[in-house]
């Protein structure tokens, strides 16, 4: 199984994560500024800016695309409660 790493630049912490992990699951554990409201992908609170490794994240769902659009998110922004790390290295900061 491919291993993955997730770096939160706001707290300068890198963690090893199993593929399939959602960003929000780790951001709480390390104390990153990526916060959440609903965990369902509807509120947009967990907007996250992907600095590196966007290609290592799961494709956004229709719901995530809609919420990102409603929040005027940039092309490198994702919802931490929705996207999963598939492998490789991913570097993020609060959106």
Buried (B, 14 or more C-beta within 10 A) or exposed (E): EEEBBBBBBBBEBBBEBEBEBBBBBBBEEBEBEBEBEEBEBBBBBBBBBBEBBBEBBBEBEEEBBEBBEEBEBEEEBBBBBBBBBBBBBBBBBBB
